[in-house]
Amino acid sequence: MSYEIQYEDNGGYWRFYGDVIYNDLLAVNKDVWGSPKWGLLRYQIVDFLEAQAILISKEEAILIAHMDIASAKSTNEMRVACIADQQPIIEMCEVYKQTMTAEGWEVEIFNTLEAARGWIEEIH
């Protein structure tokens, strides 16, 4: 397990560290979707700054996005702030963003937690 989940008032903060694999992203999704807080979430901050490597293919990133598309049917609006400073992780986030933006979720990529939180606060 290379992640932690922290719930906030109407959102969540997921922090990944070490080597991140597909099963880590899948586990986070299952944990969050199974939480009674899922229906209350309006944002997700997904922080990869402490990740050493992302061992996820483009196809797996698209698969995660398609799982989120299915879950999007149960929530009205969602902002997802991805935080990354390594090119392979940024590229994976771009694949996710392209897929999810077409489905109505707002997704942006930042290189600091402060910038991500600033964008999230625009919805409050």
Helices and strands as residue ranges (DSSP letters): E 3-7, E 11-21, H 22-33, G 38-40, E 43-55, H 58-72, E 79-83, H 87-101, E 106-110, H 113-121
